[in-house]
Amino acid sequence: MLMQTTLYDKLWDSHAVHSEEDGTTLLYIDRHLVHEVTSPQAFDGLKLAGRKVWRINANLAVADHNVPTTDRSQGIEDPVSRLQVDTLDKNCAEHGINEFKMNDPRQGIVHVIGPEQGATLPGMTLVCGDSHTSTHGALACLAFGIGTSEVEHVLATQTLIARKARNMLVNIEGPLPRGVSSKDLSLAFIGQIGTAGGTGYAIEYAGSTVRALSMEARMTLCNMSIEAGARAGMIAADDTTINYVRGRPFAPQGPMWDHAVNYWRTLKSDPGSKFDRVVEIDARTVKPQVTWGTSPEMVVAVDGRVPDPEKEKDASRREGMERALKYMGLEPNAPIQNIRVDKVFIGSCTNSRIEDLRAAAAYVQGKRIASNIRLALVVPGSGLVKREAEREGLDRIFRDAGFEWREPGCSMCLGMNDDKLAAGERSASTSNRNFEGRQGAGSRTHLVSPAMAAAAAIAGHFVDVRTWR
């Protein structure tokens, strides 16, 4: 009898070059995505060791964290940001690596352009010096973030020393209610298992709900896997996957396409595969989510209230809740819909694709942002997303409502560029992390879906998009 194998095991085993008795494995890496933050030291390491990039065409580079989202005609004003981007340009030119530079129309967030260009393909192992590399697992590949020393190792050898994770199945069944997105699914799941619940696991998302999701929604789901503590998140290949990849610049062509598709259709867990942990979610019970604290697991439904630490029996968790509430400037038992926001950010590698912008625009059209909103940003995930949105007139909808329409980049997801929150300012953000200071020193971040962020901009506070138009 043949052993029933999970998708993760198939991907791992097909890329294992050598394994030691203790499980340490030399893993071959098919695709390496490079950006300006974690690569400078790695290239310096190559130079000091007298090494070259081993497989040049397996690498694709782009600047995204430090690039300005406003006028780029004068370059980058901040000297540190400018140095990082200039260093990436120099290193890529020196080693012959394909790079989408800041003013390239294909430039964008690394986790948006990879799938968009077909550089991310089913069956691959893919790494990047960024934690949210799990995004790419939506295309049935094994994708995860790596550190700077590992970036150097991949550049030099096209391999990585790693240890195999355990298998977790997240089975989601049922239709998504109106106004509920894959971002809400992700936050509800993290709220259920906690930010350490996935530690040591690679997650496979499955079930009727997942099969019905678009590729872009699947990317959001896999993107947030790292926030559950998991090493990677992935979804089996199906017609949705194949149709998405078809015709993209880096995708196989001609007879190679047919050969690839035949293989891609095997990229799913066999019936009867054994998982180390299984989590069941009824999608029909999921509501729009809003984080209230300083971790993605600190989340409740939009029709709920800020939790009361006094009701928490665990002393450590109670202390964490109290600290988070103090930092966020919130009172226990306050209705979520009473929380007013100062700024709204629609973007990031989690929610900056064309479907995200369409969803947000649907709640904005014909309206104006509230008087208490100091700034509302829409930052497309790539130049191609921006161009498509402008072709559809979404930029006009946002501008007419009072939003700023920006150039592609990581923007306000993190305080590494000019787009930041001031101390004490509160945001409704479609990004992936709400840690202390994530969007600027003293910033207060509430994670939500694009629809929820757009509606909050119009209302000036959080509203339930299931009933609000």
N, C-alpha and C positions, 0 to 999 in steps of 0.2 A: 504494500500500500504506500502510495506517495505521501510524503509529509505535506500538510497544508501550511502554506507560508504566507506571512503578512506582507503587505506592500513594503514596509520598512525593511524587513529582513531581505526581501528580494533586492532592493536598492543597495543595501549594505553589502550583501554577499557578492553581488556582481561587480563591486568596486574594491573588494578586499585584495590587496596585493600580497600581504603576508600577515599572519596572526601569530602572536606568542601564546604560550600556554595560559598566561594570566589574562588573556583577552585583549591585550594591547594590539591594535591593528594599524597597519600602514594602509591608508585608504587613498585610492586614486581620485583626483579631483578633475572633473570635466570642465568646469567653468569657474573662473575667478573674477569677481567684480571688484573694482578698485575705486576708492574715492580719496579725497584729500586729507582726511583726518588721521587715519591709521596707517597710511602708506609711506610717509616720509622716512620714518625710522627704519622701515623694512627695506626700502631702497638703499638707505645708508648702510645697512647691514650687509647687503649684497656687495656694495662697493668695497667695504672694508675686508670682506672675505675673498674678493676677487672673483665673484660669481656673476653670471648673467641670468636673465630670465630664461627658463628652460623651454617653455612652450608658449611663445609670444601670442599666437592667435587664440589661445584659451583665455586670454585676459581682455577685459573691456573696462575702460575707466571713464569716470565722469566726476565733475565737481558739483556738490549739492549742498553740503552743510553750511559753508561759509559764503556762498554767492549772494549778492544782494537781489532782492526781488523787486526793487525799484529801478530807475534808470541805470543802465549798465554802460552807457557810452563813455563815462569817465573812469571805468574800471572799478576796482574795489578800494574804498576809502580806508577801512580799518587795516593797519599795517600787518597785524597778525593773520587776519583772514587772507589778505592779499599774498602774504608769504606762503601760506599753505597751498593756495590754488596755483601760484606760480611754480612752486616746487613740484606739484603733480604734473603740470604742463612740461616742465623740464625733464622729469624722470621718464614720462611716457615718450617724449621725443627721443631721449637718449637710448631707450630700450626698444623702440619701435612698436609700442603698445597703442592699439586703437583707442582714442580718447574723444569723447564728445565735450569739447571745450565750452566755456561759459556762454559764448555767443553762437554756438552751434544750434540750429533749430531743433535738433534731436536731444539737446541737453535736458536734464531733469533729475528727479530723485532716483537714485540708483535702483531702488526696488520697484520703481514704475517703469523705467526704460528697459530693464532686463527682459521682462515678459513682452513688453510692447515691441521690442526689436526682434523677438524670437531668439535672443541670446540665451534665454531660459527655456529649456526643452524638457519634455517628459523623459524620465529615466536617468537624468543627470545627477551627479553630485555637484553641488554649487555652494561656494563659500564667498563671504565678503567680510571685511573688517567692520561689521556693524551688526548689532544684536537682532535687528528685525529682518535678517536674511531669511527667516522662516517664511516670509511672504511667498517666496517662490515655490514652496511646497504645494501650493494650490495647483501646480501643473504636474503633479505626480513625480516630483523629484525630491531628492534628499538635500535640503538646503539649510544651512545654519551659519551663525556668526562666529568669527574667530578673532583672536587677539593679534597684536602687532607682530610678535615673534612668529606666530603661525602664518601671518601674511607673508613674511620673508621666506618661510619654509615652503609655502605653496609656490611662490614666485621662482624659487630656486629648483624645486623638485617636482612640482605638480602633484605632490602627495601631501598627506597630513597624518600625523600620528594621533589616533583617537581610540576611544573605548565605546563599545556598543551600548546603547540605551535600552531600556525596557519598552515594551509596547503598550500603549494606551489607546483604546477605542472610545471615541466620543460619538455616540449614536444619537442623531437628532431626527425625530420623526414629526410629521404633521406640517400643515401649511403655516407660513408666517402670517400673523395678523397684520392688518393694514397699519402702516406707520412704524412697523418693526423691521429693522434691517439686520444684516449680518454683524454689524458693529454691536447692536444690542444683544445678539446671540453671544458674541464673544464676552462682553462685559457680564452678562448673566451667568455664563459658564465660569468665569474667573471668580465671580462672587460666590459661586457654589463650592468650588474646590479650593479657593485661595491661591495666592501668588506662589506658594510653594507646593501646591497640589500636583503639579506636573513635573517636579524636580526628578531628574533621572529617567524621564520618559521621552519617547518620540510619539507624538499624537497623530492618529489618523482620524479625520472627521468623515463620518459616513451617515447613511440614512436618507430617507426620502426628502427631507428638508435640504440637505447638502446637495443632493443630485439635482434639485430644482434651482439652485443658486446659479447666477451668472459667474463667469470666470472672475470678474472684478470683485464680486461679493465674496467669492471663495478666497481671493487674495487677502481681503480684510480679515477674514476668519483666521487664516494661517498666520497673518502678520502678528496677531495678538497672542499667539501661542507662547511666545517668550515671556509674556506678562503672567502666564500661568505657571512659569518656572520650567517649561518644557524646553528640550534641546531643539526640537523641530516640530513642525506641523505639516501635514500633507493630506492630499485628497486623491483618490484613485482617478486614473485617466478614463475619460468617456468621450462621447461625441462632442460635448461642450468644450472639452479640452482641445480636441483635435481641430475643431472648427475655429477656435480662437487662434491657434498657432498657424494655421494654413495661410501661406502667402506672405508671412512676415520676413523681413530682410535676412535674418540669420537662419531661418528655417530651411530644412532640406528641400531640394527641388527635384522635379522629374522622377526617375525611377527610385532615387533615394528616399523620396517622400513616401512612396508606397511601402517600401521596406521598413521605414521608420514607423509608419502607422501600424503595421502588423505587429511590431514589437510593443509599441505604446499600449495597444489593447490588452496586453498581458499585465500591465502595471496596475494591479488591484490585488487585494488580499483574497486568497483562496477561500471558498466556503468552508466553514469549520475551523478557520485559523484561530489559534489560541492567543489571547491577549492577557497581559499581566494585570490590567485593570480596565474595567468597562464603566463608562459614565453614560447614563441615559438621560436625555432631555426631551421634554414634550414642547415643541416649538409653539404650540397653541397657547401655552401659559406664559410665554415671554412677553414682557412689556417694554416700552422705551426706557432706557436706563440712563442714570445720571450718577457719576461718582461724587461723593461728598467729602472724601478725605484725601490722604496723601499716598494712596496706593490704589491700583486698579481694583483690588478686591473690596475696597470700601465703596460699595455701589448699592443703590436701591432703585426701584422703579420710580418713574416720574410722578406717579400718584401717591408715593410714600412720603415718609418723613425722615429727617435726620435721626439716626439712631441715638439712643440714650445709653451712655457708658454704664450708668448705674444698674442697667439690666443685664450687663455682661458679667458672668460668674468668674471667668478666667481673669486673674489679676493682671497678667501680662498684656492680654488683649485689651482689657479695660484701660490700662495706662496708655497703650498705643492710640486708642480711640480718643482719649482726653487730649493727648498731645496734638492729634490731627485736627480736632475741633478748634483748639486754641489757635493753631497755625492758620486754619481756614477761616477763622472769624465767624463760626457758626454756633448756634445754640441747639442743644438736644431737642428733639421732637418738633423742630421747625418744619413746616411743609416744604418739600422740595420746590414746588411751584412758586413759593414766595421768595426764592433766592434770586436777587437781581445781579446782573453781570455788567462789567464795564467794557469788555472787548470780546469779539467773536473771531475765531480762527477756523476757516474751512480749508483744509489742506493736509499735508504730511503723507508719508508712505502708507498710512492706513486708509486715508479717505481723500484722495486728490485726483481720482480718475474720472473719466467723463460721466460715468453713471452717478458718481457721488455729486458732481456739480449739477447734473440734471435734477437729482432728488432735492438738493438745496434750493435750486432756482424755482422749483414748483411751489415752495412755501413763501418765496420772496416776491414773485411776480405781481406787479401792481400795487406794492406796499412800500413803506419807508421804514428805515430802522428807527428804533425808539430814541427819544431825546437823551436818555442816560447812557447810550452806547457811544463810547469815546472813539472806537475804531472797530471796523468790521472788515476783515481781510478774506479774499478768496485767492488762493495760490495754487494754480494748476500743477499737477505732478510732473509734467513735461511740456516741452515746446509743442509737441504734437497734440497733446490734450488741450493746450491753450488754443491752438489753431482750430481744432474741431469745435471747441466751445464757442469760439468767435464766429465760426461758420453757422452755428445753430442760433446765434444771437443771445447766448447765455450771458456774455459779458455785459451786454446792454441792460439785461434784466437786473443784474447785480448792481451795476453803476447807477441805474435809475433809482434803485432802492437805497443808495447811499453807501454801498460797499466799495472798497478799493479793489481793483483788478490788477493782480501782480504778475511778475515773471516767475518761472518755475524755480523751485528750490525747497529746502527743508523748512525755511522760514521760522515761524513762531513755535514749531514743535519743540525746539530747545533753544536755550539762550546762548547761541553760538554765532549769531549774526545780528543785524540791526533790528530785526523784528522781535521785540521783547515786551513783556509786561513789566510795569513798574512795581515796586514793593507795595503790597496791599491790594493791587488790582486783581480783579476776578475775571476769568475767561470761561466761555463755553467753547471748547476746543474739540476738533475731530481727530486729534492726535492720539498717541498710544500710552503716554505716561503722565502722571499727575504728581510726581515726587516733589518734595520741597525744593523750590528754586528751579524747577525744570524749565519754565518759560521766562526766567529772570529771577534775580535775587528777591525773595519775599513774595513771589507771585503765587496766586491761588488758581489752580486749574481744575475745571470740571470736564471730564471726558464724556462726550455724547456723539451721536450719529450726525451726519450732515443735515438731515431734516430737522433734528432737534436743535442744532446750532443755528440754522437759518431762522427757525421760528423764535428762538430766544433773542436773536438780533432784532426782530420785528416787534416782539412783545416787551423786550427789555428785561425779561426774566424767563425762567424755564416754564414751558407749557407742554401739555400732553398733545403731541401731534396726531394722535388717533382721533381726537375730537376737535382740534383747533385748525382753522384754515384762514 
